[in-house]
């Protein structure tokens, strides 16, 4: 996964220095999406004798390492060549990229923008993966093109040059012969390139043949367009995108356009945005925006090539504040997002729970599911599909959904389901859980489930994401922007949402009424309980000091808290880079017990639920083998949990058993955070990981 960003100013004077800083800041906002290399491209100075059609090649700066290393390198190069930072541009198009390596090691040659050749006739920044790049590369090699990088992306700008040259020469390409009088357009070139690409991608093109223009397109990877009218307040929504251009009442107005793979890079400039949909091509030229989309359905019916059709799109207002993308009083985004969980849970539940004086007024309203609840209740089974933290959240919610709905629930890791082509039937309901809504394996599983006729439900944190658009119905988590790579507040909000789904499914059952009302009461109290457990921050920091030199950590859980054990171990390993393993306590005697000795730290989750007495037995067996025990228990149960007094305790407030995983994970999130800081690692940018994996 990578971050892509572009900035185009039209009819508004901007210095080169300002343009550079906009591009750099865009990359800084996207650095959580990739931080092993970065690059930008801007225009060179236009020579006085040069015509508008023949310009010097654009400037390209690429650097291995993090964004600040690129910034330093750019200003050093600018100074070395005496490039005028005060040069004014009435119109200028710049592109930028921050990389998470998939094809080729982090290096300058593998950084983006990738180029068509020495003259930089076409430049591309790319998020995603091109699955047929080997075939395309072989074809281009036969036509004399030379490749410099190890990336899959490099085929794209070279293919663009190949297409442009063929169209300019008036030769047949894909069965089409351009009219002699017809000028080749930037959009036409990109559309021809798109026809050849397979895989997932979001692309932004810049070309010396089409100065002051940008073309963007996407298929399976996130991309949005931000629009800022310098002459109108942000709140005036009298602009709209129609079949050809971005219209307002007067043409030629001063505008700024932003393209980004995430709203966090746009919100500080404008809240007026449009989420670009799959197979759409966005062309920015002369202050206007043209949007075209391939009619792939018609192409499949006719057996021909997909033909572009102009489309009408509406702008919307981002529900995000600039403060959400800043650390505020916190040292790291992960720390901030852990402490934001009372607010994120409140927002997640707002408007969805009602509780009056009469017990009959305790209800759950999920507008995105209300028309499909009857179908889900009648399902043969409910299949939860996700990856990593999202899978763990679904696992935590599985017992309550089975209990209240009476429908069998199965769990699937998205990659494994796709790999083995597991059976899915029309009578199934498939629930896809993803923080970003763009996870590649989960998207593949979604297409597979849809092809088999299952009802597909999305649970995501991103409005307008691919999963949100591709499912039949769903629920928006509404946890707010999450920038730290290690998911925290999205995880707890996912469990809260899936618990509410269980309550909605059990709404027609009289026998479950008392149980449902007790859960609803505790949901209302949940944010205050989370605030209470966050007071363990200092205690978890002290525990981290005791564990920071350890090599391994085991976490035992069962029932609702098997997921807590898995998620806690995942947090420790992904940010603290310490081996940790979540283990189902019922399997302890079937192998894991062999690891126990007086040196191995073990966390046992033994809060009050149906498995409490079994966890007491686990603790006794671990003590008998001199295990170094840390017991998580509900307040008041510490003495009964560890008879010898040799245990260290983490006491948490009690809630309904199905909500206890939300409370129990927070001390483990804090532990992982403090371990990481104490061990000297970057908690927001863990090694080899990025925020949401949108490539396979």
MIBA-785025 format. One line per 3 residues: their letters; for each residue y, z, x of C-alpha. Coordinates in nm, 3 decimals. Each point is the difference from the previous one (the first is absolute). Example, Ala and Ser with C-alpha at 12.3 -4.5 7.8 and 13.67 -1.06 7.14 Angstrom:
2
AS> -0.450 0.780 1.230; 0.344 -0.066 0.137 .
END
This chain:
696
XXX> 0.000 0.000 0.000; 0.352 -0.082 0.115; 0.359 0.028 -0.116 .
XXX> 0.214 -0.309 -0.056; 0.372 -0.013 -0.066; 0.273 -0.260 -0.031 .
XXX> 0.376 0.003 -0.057; 0.220 -0.291 -0.110; 0.375 0.030 -0.054 .
XXX> 0.174 -0.274 -0.196; 0.375 -0.055 -0.022; 0.060 0.342 0.152 .
XXX> 0.101 0.037 0.364; -0.231 0.212 0.214; 0.007 0.059 0.374 .
XXX> -0.313 -0.064 0.201; 0.000 0.370 0.089; -0.010 0.092 -0.371 .
XXX> -0.280 -0.249 -0.068; -0.206 0.145 0.284; 0.043 0.353 -0.129 .
XXX> -0.104 -0.101 -0.354; -0.317 -0.156 0.141; -0.072 0.299 0.224 .
XXX> 0.053 0.248 -0.282; -0.227 -0.204 -0.225; -0.271 0.028 0.262 .
XXX> 0.060 0.372 0.041; -0.062 0.047 -0.373; -0.322 -0.200 0.030 .
XXX> -0.129 0.149 0.325; -0.261 0.205 -0.185; -0.163 -0.335 -0.084 .
XXX> -0.056 -0.085 0.367; 0.134 0.117 0.332; -0.183 -0.166 0.286 .
XXX> 0.252 -0.285 0.045; 0.304 -0.152 -0.167; 0.231 -0.300 0.006 .
XXX> 0.301 -0.170 -0.155; 0.161 -0.343 -0.014; 0.372 -0.076 -0.041 .
XXX> 0.216 -0.308 0.048; 0.142 -0.104 0.335; 0.366 -0.089 0.046 .
XXX> 0.085 -0.340 -0.148; 0.146 -0.228 0.267; 0.342 -0.142 -0.091 .
XXX> -0.118 -0.361 0.042; -0.325 0.051 -0.196; -0.029 -0.137 -0.352 .
XXX> -0.114 0.224 -0.282; -0.337 -0.182 -0.004; -0.082 0.043 0.367 .
XXX> 0.019 0.362 0.109; -0.132 0.182 0.304; -0.338 0.170 -0.056 .
XXX> 0.013 0.345 -0.159; -0.032 0.300 0.228; -0.329 0.191 -0.005 .
XXX> -0.047 0.351 0.137; -0.347 0.158 0.009; -0.118 0.323 0.156 .
XXX> -0.320 0.203 0.025; 0.048 0.359 -0.113; 0.209 0.170 -0.263 .
XXX> 0.324 -0.112 -0.162; 0.235 0.184 0.235; -0.155 -0.175 0.295 .
XXX> 0.079 -0.334 -0.165; 0.358 0.113 -0.070; 0.054 0.095 0.364 .
XXX> -0.152 -0.328 0.120; 0.212 -0.212 -0.235; 0.328 0.155 0.109 .
XXX> -0.100 -0.034 0.364; -0.078 -0.369 -0.045; 0.318 -0.056 -0.201 .
XXX> 0.202 0.154 0.283; -0.188 -0.201 0.265; 0.077 -0.337 -0.165 .
XXX> 0.350 0.106 -0.110; -0.072 -0.065 -0.367; 0.303 0.079 -0.214 .
XXX> -0.084 0.292 -0.231; 0.338 -0.039 -0.169; -0.079 -0.359 -0.106 .
XXX> 0.066 -0.035 -0.374; -0.236 -0.179 -0.238; 0.104 -0.095 -0.351 .
XXX> -0.365 -0.090 -0.067; -0.293 0.122 0.207; -0.374 0.049 -0.050 .
XXX> -0.195 0.247 0.216; -0.364 0.111 -0.013; -0.182 0.301 0.145 .
XXX> -0.351 0.142 0.032; -0.182 0.316 0.102; -0.368 -0.043 0.077 .
XXX> -0.328 0.182 -0.050; -0.240 -0.200 0.215; -0.296 -0.176 -0.161 .
XXX> -0.043 -0.320 0.203; 0.079 0.053 0.366; 0.107 0.305 0.195 .
XXX> 0.355 0.135 -0.032; 0.205 -0.218 0.235; 0.315 -0.208 0.009 .
XXX> -0.187 -0.328 -0.054; -0.180 0.139 -0.306; 0.317 0.144 -0.152 .
XXX> 0.185 -0.171 -0.283; 0.192 -0.213 -0.077; -0.265 -0.254 0.092 .
XXX> 0.136 -0.342 0.093; -0.089 -0.368 -0.043; 0.078 -0.060 0.366 .
XXX> 0.260 0.021 0.273; 0.282 -0.127 -0.222; -0.071 0.256 -0.275 .
XXX> 0.024 -0.271 -0.264; -0.188 0.230 -0.238; -0.030 0.377 0.024 .
XXX> -0.214 0.227 -0.217; -0.041 0.373 -0.057; -0.327 0.089 -0.172 .
XXX> -0.167 0.297 -0.167; -0.367 -0.054 -0.081; -0.284 -0.206 0.139 .
XXX> -0.081 -0.373 -0.001; -0.375 -0.029 -0.044; -0.024 -0.374 0.076 .
XXX> 0.223 0.007 0.307; -0.284 -0.112 0.231; -0.047 -0.326 -0.193 .
XXX> 0.375 -0.061 -0.014; 0.035 0.074 0.371; -0.276 -0.246 0.090 .
XXX> 0.170 -0.269 -0.207; 0.337 0.061 0.164; -0.156 0.003 0.347 .
XXX> -0.142 -0.345 -0.069; 0.353 -0.115 -0.079; 0.127 0.122 0.337 .
XXX> 0.146 0.337 -0.094; -0.023 0.275 0.260; -0.047 0.366 -0.088 .
XXX> 0.136 0.295 0.193; -0.099 0.309 -0.201; -0.325 0.155 -0.122 .
XXX> 0.131 0.039 -0.353; -0.108 -0.163 -0.323; 0.370 -0.035 -0.087 .
XXX> 0.083 -0.261 0.264; -0.174 -0.273 -0.198; 0.264 0.039 -0.277 .
XXX> 0.318 -0.113 0.185; -0.195 -0.269 0.183; -0.141 -0.124 -0.330 .
XXX> 0.356 0.001 -0.137; 0.115 -0.223 0.286; -0.299 -0.228 -0.051 .
XXX> 0.081 -0.032 -0.372; 0.372 -0.052 0.067; -0.065 -0.273 0.256 .
XXX> -0.240 -0.183 -0.232; 0.233 0.019 -0.298; 0.297 -0.105 0.212 .
XXX> -0.193 -0.300 0.128; -0.062 -0.102 -0.361; -0.378 0.014 0.051 .
XXX> -0.261 0.098 -0.254; -0.074 0.371 -0.011; -0.246 0.150 -0.248 .
XXX> 0.004 -0.322 -0.197; 0.380 -0.002 -0.037; 0.242 -0.255 0.141 .
XXX> 0.362 0.117 -0.001; 0.255 -0.249 -0.123; 0.201 -0.159 0.281 .
XXX> 0.325 0.133 -0.139; -0.131 0.349 -0.065; 0.106 0.260 0.253 .
XXX> -0.264 0.249 0.107; 0.085 0.349 -0.126; -0.088 0.334 0.152 .
XXX> -0.172 0.104 -0.320; -0.213 -0.313 0.002; -0.120 0.072 0.353 .
XXX> -0.095 0.358 -0.084; -0.182 -0.103 -0.316; -0.209 -0.250 0.195 .
XXX> -0.082 0.275 0.251; -0.100 0.237 -0.281; -0.249 -0.255 -0.133 .
XXX> -0.191 0.028 0.325; -0.001 0.379 0.041; -0.278 0.234 -0.107 .
XXX> 0.015 0.379 0.012; 0.264 0.259 -0.075; 0.354 -0.049 0.114 .
XXX> 0.369 0.056 -0.050; 0.206 -0.245 0.205; 0.366 -0.057 0.081 .
XXX> 0.095 -0.331 0.166; 0.307 -0.086 0.208; 0.063 -0.348 0.143 .
XXX> 0.251 -0.174 0.223; -0.046 -0.308 -0.221; 0.129 0.199 -0.298 .
XXX> 0.276 0.225 0.135; 0.121 0.286 -0.219; -0.305 -0.026 -0.225 .
XXX> -0.299 0.228 -0.050; -0.326 -0.065 -0.184; -0.241 0.280 -0.091 .
XXX> -0.337 -0.008 -0.172; -0.289 0.237 -0.064; -0.363 0.029 -0.099 .
XXX> -0.152 0.348 -0.013; 0.253 0.177 0.225; 0.316 0.176 -0.123 .
XXX> 0.341 -0.166 0.012; 0.325 0.054 -0.189; 0.345 -0.156 -0.012 .
XXX> 0.314 0.214 -0.003; 0.331 -0.146 -0.121; 0.345 0.142 0.070 .
XXX> 0.308 -0.158 -0.156; 0.302 0.109 0.201; 0.229 -0.062 -0.299 .
XXX> -0.193 0.183 -0.271; -0.108 0.365 -0.043; -0.372 0.063 0.045 .
XXX> -0.036 0.114 -0.358; 0.117 -0.327 -0.155; -0.315 -0.189 -0.089 .
XXX> 0.157 -0.324 -0.124; -0.184 -0.189 0.272; -0.341 -0.151 -0.055 .
XXX> -0.232 -0.242 0.168; -0.067 -0.311 -0.204; -0.192 -0.318 0.060 .
XXX> 0.195 -0.109 0.305; 0.259 0.241 0.136; 0.124 0.355 0.004 .
XXX> 0.281 -0.036 -0.250; 0.310 0.198 -0.069; 0.320 -0.093 -0.175 .
XXX> 0.158 -0.158 0.306; -0.174 -0.193 0.276; 0.090 0.038 0.367 .
XXX> 0.038 0.375 -0.013; -0.060 0.227 0.297; -0.362 0.117 0.001 .
XXX> -0.253 0.165 0.225; -0.373 -0.047 -0.034; -0.275 0.223 0.136 .
XXX> -0.372 -0.077 0.017; -0.237 0.283 0.086; -0.359 0.111 -0.031 .
XXX> 0.115 0.335 -0.135; 0.287 0.126 -0.213; 0.083 0.266 0.261 .
XXX> 0.160 -0.270 0.219; 0.220 -0.125 -0.285; 0.115 0.305 -0.196 .
XXX> 0.278 0.098 0.241; 0.159 -0.344 -0.057; -0.072 -0.070 -0.366 .
XXX> -0.208 0.119 -0.294; 0.003 -0.341 -0.168; -0.338 -0.152 0.083 .
XXX> -0.272 -0.236 -0.110; -0.365 0.056 0.091; -0.136 -0.337 0.113 .
XXX> -0.332 -0.086 -0.163; -0.305 -0.165 0.151; 0.028 -0.376 0.064 .
XXX> 0.377 0.004 -0.046; 0.235 -0.173 0.244; 0.355 0.131 0.030 .
XXX> 0.256 -0.233 0.159; 0.345 0.136 0.091; 0.254 -0.276 0.064 .
XXX> 0.376 -0.033 -0.049; 0.022 0.343 -0.159; -0.258 -0.085 -0.265 .
XXX> -0.364 0.089 -0.051; -0.264 -0.243 -0.123; -0.339 0.134 -0.105 .
XXX> -0.310 -0.212 -0.039; -0.359 0.093 -0.072; -0.322 -0.192 0.045 .
XXX> -0.180 -0.066 -0.328; -0.342 0.086 0.140; -0.161 0.029 -0.345 .
XXX> 0.096 -0.356 -0.089; -0.119 -0.121 0.339; -0.342 0.154 -0.058 .
XXX> -0.028 -0.175 -0.336; 0.099 -0.340 0.133; -0.175 0.034 0.334 .
XXX> 0.316 -0.102 0.187; 0.244 0.176 0.228; 0.215 0.279 -0.146 .
XXX> 0.342 -0.129 -0.100; 0.314 0.213 0.027; 0.192 0.088 -0.314 .
XXX> 0.343 0.163 -0.012; -0.005 0.345 -0.158; 0.244 0.243 -0.155 .
XXX> 0.008 0.355 0.132; 0.207 0.305 -0.086; 0.156 0.241 0.243 .
XXX> -0.067 0.372 -0.035; 0.148 0.323 0.131; -0.191 0.204 0.258 .
XXX> -0.084 0.352 -0.110; 0.043 0.132 0.352; 0.271 0.191 0.182 .
XXX> 0.103 -0.036 0.363; -0.081 0.369 0.052; -0.368 -0.077 -0.064 .
XXX> -0.021 -0.209 0.316; 0.168 0.261 0.219; -0.153 0.314 0.150 .
XXX> 0.282 0.227 -0.113; -0.049 0.353 0.134; -0.356 -0.071 0.115 .
XXX> -0.121 -0.106 0.343; -0.252 -0.255 -0.126; -0.072 -0.202 -0.313 .
XXX> -0.344 0.156 -0.038; 0.153 0.347 0.000; 0.263 -0.110 -0.254 .
XXX> -0.257 -0.158 -0.230; -0.228 0.305 0.009; 0.291 0.217 -0.112 .
XXX> 0.105 -0.253 -0.266; -0.323 0.049 -0.194; 0.141 0.238 -0.265 .
XXX> 0.257 -0.267 -0.086; -0.242 -0.294 0.021; -0.244 0.176 -0.234 .
XXX> 0.281 0.080 -0.243; 0.108 -0.364 0.000; -0.358 -0.120 -0.040 .
XXX> -0.051 0.214 -0.311; 0.347 -0.042 -0.152; -0.016 -0.153 -0.347 .
XXX> -0.379 -0.009 0.002; -0.076 0.357 -0.105; 0.120 0.171 -0.315 .
XXX> -0.044 0.367 -0.085; 0.141 0.158 -0.315; -0.043 0.344 -0.149 .
XXX> -0.294 -0.119 -0.202; -0.311 -0.071 0.204; -0.043 -0.328 -0.182 .
XXX> 0.318 -0.121 0.171; -0.163 0.001 0.345; -0.051 -0.369 0.067 .
XXX> -0.003 -0.262 0.273; 0.176 -0.335 -0.041; -0.083 -0.280 0.243 .
XXX> 0.179 -0.309 -0.127; -0.174 -0.235 0.242; -0.343 0.098 -0.131 .
XXX> 0.049 0.082 -0.369; -0.120 -0.342 -0.122; -0.312 0.014 0.217 .
XXX> -0.123 0.360 -0.038; -0.251 -0.092 -0.271; -0.149 -0.272 0.221 .
XXX> -0.026 0.238 0.298; -0.172 0.268 -0.212; -0.261 -0.256 -0.104 .
XXX> -0.061 -0.120 0.356; -0.348 -0.005 0.143; 0.148 0.174 0.303 .
XXX> 0.331 0.054 0.178; 0.011 -0.120 0.359; 0.267 0.144 0.231 .
XXX> 0.081 -0.233 0.289; 0.224 0.082 0.294; 0.031 0.051 0.375 .
XXX> 0.070 0.305 0.214; 0.227 0.258 -0.162; 0.004 -0.183 -0.335 .
XXX> -0.380 0.009 -0.011; 0.010 0.375 0.070; 0.249 0.055 -0.282 .
XXX> -0.228 -0.182 -0.244; -0.295 0.206 0.123; 0.194 0.320 -0.074 .
XXX> 0.065 -0.119 -0.357; -0.351 -0.127 -0.071; -0.145 0.326 -0.143 .
XXX> 0.275 0.055 -0.257; -0.010 -0.362 -0.115; -0.376 0.022 -0.053 .
XXX> 0.038 0.334 -0.177; 0.272 -0.102 -0.244; -0.092 -0.366 -0.060 .
XXX> -0.379 0.029 -0.001; -0.014 -0.331 0.189; -0.194 -0.021 0.330 .
XXX> 0.231 -0.044 0.299; -0.105 -0.171 0.323; 0.194 -0.024 0.326 .
XXX> 0.039 -0.310 0.215; 0.166 -0.055 0.334; 0.173 -0.334 -0.053 .
XXX> -0.119 -0.162 0.322; -0.362 0.101 -0.062; 0.006 -0.127 -0.359 .
XXX> 0.127 -0.339 0.112; -0.240 -0.019 0.295; -0.312 0.057 -0.207 .
XXX> 0.129 -0.165 -0.321; -0.106 0.302 -0.204; -0.072 -0.057 -0.369 .
XXX> 0.295 0.028 -0.240; -0.036 -0.081 -0.368; 0.227 -0.088 -0.291 .
XXX> -0.075 0.340 -0.153; 0.140 0.178 0.309; 0.350 0.133 0.058 .
XXX> 0.109 -0.040 0.363; 0.285 0.228 0.112; 0.184 -0.108 0.317 .
XXX> 0.183 0.278 0.184; 0.255 -0.089 0.270; 0.323 0.157 0.120 .
XXX> 0.157 -0.331 0.101; -0.169 -0.222 -0.256; -0.048 -0.256 0.279 .
XXX> -0.314 0.124 0.180; -0.196 -0.313 0.095; -0.354 0.133 -0.055 .
XXX> 0.100 0.146 -0.337; 0.163 -0.329 -0.100; -0.319 -0.187 0.088 .
XXX> -0.201 0.245 -0.209; 0.245 -0.052 -0.287; -0.051 -0.376 0.003 .
XXX> -0.377 0.054 0.011; 0.007 0.241 -0.296; 0.222 -0.234 -0.203 .
XXX> -0.233 -0.291 0.067; -0.283 0.210 -0.144; 0.193 0.074 -0.319 .
XXX> 0.063 0.375 0.044; 0.306 0.172 -0.143; 0.218 0.064 0.307 .
XXX> 0.235 0.301 0.016; 0.255 0.054 0.276; 0.125 0.334 0.131 .
XXX> 0.269 -0.069 0.260; 0.324 0.143 0.134; 0.180 -0.335 0.018 .
XXX> 0.144 -0.178 -0.302; -0.048 -0.376 0.025; -0.273 0.025 0.264 .
XXX> -0.291 -0.244 0.003; -0.241 0.252 -0.156; 0.256 0.100 -0.265 .
XXX> 0.043 -0.366 -0.095; -0.364 -0.098 0.032; -0.158 0.270 -0.220 .
XXX> -0.021 -0.006 -0.379; 0.169 0.339 -0.037; 0.079 0.306 0.207 .
XXX> 0.212 0.300 0.090; 0.285 0.018 0.250; -0.035 0.313 0.215 .
XXX> 0.378 0.034 0.041; -0.027 0.222 0.309; 0.298 -0.164 0.168 .
XXX> 0.032 -0.182 0.330; -0.258 0.112 0.257; 0.086 -0.102 0.355 .
XXX> -0.228 0.225 0.207; -0.318 -0.191 0.086; -0.217 0.295 -0.103 .
XXX> 0.014 0.012 -0.381; 0.082 0.344 -0.141; 0.204 0.006 -0.318 .
XXX> -0.161 -0.321 -0.129; -0.342 0.167 0.032; 0.091 0.302 -0.212 .
XXX> 0.180 -0.218 -0.256; -0.304 -0.228 -0.023; -0.220 0.298 -0.089 .
XXX> 0.256 0.114 -0.259; 0.012 -0.347 -0.157; -0.379 -0.032 -0.014 .
XXX> -0.024 0.346 -0.155; 0.242 -0.118 -0.268; -0.217 -0.309 -0.050 .
XXX> -0.296 0.235 -0.058; 0.204 0.199 -0.253; 0.097 -0.320 -0.184 .
XXX> -0.362 -0.118 -0.009; -0.113 0.338 -0.141; 0.273 0.012 -0.262 .
XXX> -0.239 -0.090 -0.283; -0.246 0.281 0.080; 0.039 0.324 -0.200 .
XXX> -0.248 0.183 0.226; 0.221 -0.062 0.304; 0.321 0.115 -0.168 .
XXX> 0.023 0.349 0.155; -0.085 -0.135 0.345; 0.259 -0.278 -0.029 .
XXX> 0.277 0.238 -0.107; -0.072 0.236 0.290; 0.026 -0.291 0.245 .
XXX> 0.327 -0.118 -0.157; 0.144 0.351 0.033; -0.091 0.008 0.369 .
XXX> 0.141 -0.348 0.056; 0.336 0.127 -0.122; -0.025 0.291 0.245 .
XXX> -0.132 -0.211 0.287; 0.332 -0.071 0.179; 0.078 0.373 0.022 .
XXX> -0.350 0.068 0.135; 0.051 -0.270 0.263; 0.327 0.163 0.104 .
XXX> -0.192 0.324 0.040; -0.267 -0.152 0.221; 0.263 -0.174 0.216 .
XXX> 0.104 0.349 0.113; -0.314 -0.008 0.217; 0.181 -0.235 0.239 .
XXX> 0.058 0.262 0.270; -0.355 0.134 -0.036; -0.144 -0.351 0.043 .
XXX> 0.215 -0.053 0.308; -0.150 0.314 0.154; -0.348 -0.122 -0.088 .
XXX> 0.081 -0.337 0.159; 0.091 0.180 0.323; -0.349 0.154 0.005 .
XXX> -0.167 -0.337 -0.062; 0.215 -0.237 0.204; -0.229 0.002 0.303 .
XXX> -0.320 -0.049 -0.203; -0.192 -0.325 0.005; -0.153 0.011 -0.348 .
XXX> 0.048 0.154 -0.342; -0.243 0.013 -0.293; 0.113 0.044 -0.361 .
XXX> -0.254 0.095 -0.269; 0.065 -0.054 -0.369; -0.194 -0.070 -0.316 .
XXX> 0.063 -0.081 -0.365; 0.364 -0.081 -0.057; 0.075 0.089 0.361 .
XXX> -0.241 -0.233 0.172; 0.291 -0.247 -0.019; 0.229 0.268 0.149 .
XXX> -0.233 0.033 0.299; -0.003 -0.376 0.052; 0.376 -0.038 -0.038 .
XXX> 0.080 0.302 0.219; -0.224 -0.135 0.277; 0.155 -0.345 -0.038 .
XXX> 0.351 0.143 0.044; -0.099 0.186 0.317; -0.169 -0.299 0.161 .
XXX> 0.262 -0.264 -0.092; 0.312 0.185 0.121; -0.119 0.277 0.237 .
XXX> -0.256 -0.234 0.161; -0.255 0.281 -0.009; -0.358 -0.054 -0.110 .
XXX> -0.049 0.152 -0.343; -0.262 -0.044 -0.267; -0.006 0.082 -0.369 .
XXX> -0.348 0.107 -0.108; -0.155 0.056 -0.340; -0.102 0.364 0.025 .
XXX> -0.319 -0.066 -0.196; -0.116 -0.217 0.291; 0.067 0.264 0.265 .
XXX> -0.366 0.081 0.057; -0.091 -0.368 0.028; 0.144 -0.052 0.345 .
XXX> 0.357 0.135 0.042; -0.123 0.359 0.048; -0.128 -0.103 0.343 .
XXX> 0.360 -0.036 0.120; 0.096 0.361 -0.078; 0.059 0.243 0.284 .
XXX> 0.261 0.255 0.106; 0.232 -0.271 0.143; 0.027 -0.240 -0.296 .
XXX> 0.284 0.070 -0.248; -0.106 -0.047 -0.363; 0.211 0.003 -0.315 .
XXX> -0.185 0.088 -0.321; 0.172 -0.068 -0.331; -0.116 0.277 -0.235 .
XXX> 0.254 0.021 -0.281; -0.111 0.111 -0.346; -0.192 -0.267 -0.191 .
XXX> -0.356 -0.068 -0.108; -0.117 -0.027 0.363; 0.158 0.326 0.118 .
XXX> -0.325 0.200 0.030; -0.164 -0.287 0.188; 0.286 -0.004 0.247 .
XXX> -0.048 0.374 0.052; -0.353 -0.078 0.109; 0.124 -0.271 0.235 .
XXX> 0.240 0.248 0.161; -0.279 0.252 0.054; -0.222 -0.262 0.166 .
XXX> 0.281 -0.115 0.228; 0.076 0.362 0.094; -0.366 0.057 0.084 .
XXX> 0.038 -0.275 0.260; 0.325 0.145 0.139; 0.217 -0.277 -0.137 .
XXX> 0.378 0.030 0.050; 0.096 0.009 -0.366; 0.328 -0.069 -0.173 .
XXX> -0.045 0.057 -0.374; 0.233 -0.147 -0.260; -0.018 0.218 -0.308 .
XXX> 0.202 0.088 -0.308; 0.220 0.307 0.022; -0.194 0.323 -0.052 .
XXX> -0.335 -0.144 0.109; 0.038 0.039 0.377; -0.214 0.314 0.038 .
XXX> -0.291 -0.133 -0.204; 0.004 -0.332 0.184; -0.083 0.140 0.342 .
XXX> -0.178 0.335 0.005; 0.014 0.062 0.375; 0.378 -0.039 0.024 .
XXX> -0.045 -0.254 0.279; 0.156 -0.287 -0.194; 0.356 -0.125 0.004 .
XXX> 0.132 -0.061 -0.351; 0.228 -0.256 -0.161; 0.089 0.138 -0.343 .
XXX> 0.122 -0.242 -0.265; 0.109 0.052 -0.362; -0.260 -0.068 -0.273 .
XXX> 0.027 -0.284 -0.253; -0.250 -0.182 -0.222; -0.293 -0.119 0.210 .
XXX> 0.087 -0.370 -0.044; 0.351 0.065 0.136; -0.109 0.225 0.287 .
XXX> -0.042 -0.299 0.238; 0.376 -0.062 -0.030; 0.071 0.358 0.111 .
XXX> -0.275 0.014 0.263; 0.095 -0.314 0.189; 0.353 0.117 0.079 .
XXX> -0.094 0.263 0.265; -0.217 -0.265 0.166; 0.289 -0.249 -0.005 .
XXX> 0.219 0.263 0.166; -0.272 0.076 0.253; -0.035 -0.368 0.091 .
XXX> 0.376 -0.035 0.033; 0.042 0.300 0.232; -0.307 -0.094 0.206 .
XXX> 0.150 -0.342 0.061; 0.339 0.131 0.106; -0.151 0.266 0.226 .
XXX> -0.232 -0.256 0.162; 0.302 -0.220 0.077; -0.079 -0.299 -0.222 .
XXX> 0.226 -0.201 -0.229; -0.088 0.129 -0.346; 0.165 -0.288 -0.186 .
XXX> -0.148 -0.276 0.216; -0.359 0.094 0.085; -0.191 -0.203 0.254 .
XXX> -0.153 -0.326 -0.128; 0.103 0.066 -0.360; 0.270 -0.130 -0.234 .
XXX> 0.101 0.088 -0.354; -0.203 -0.233 -0.220; -0.262 -0.236 0.131 .
XXX> 0.080 -0.338 -0.152; -0.232 -0.191 0.232; -0.375 0.000 0.022 .
END
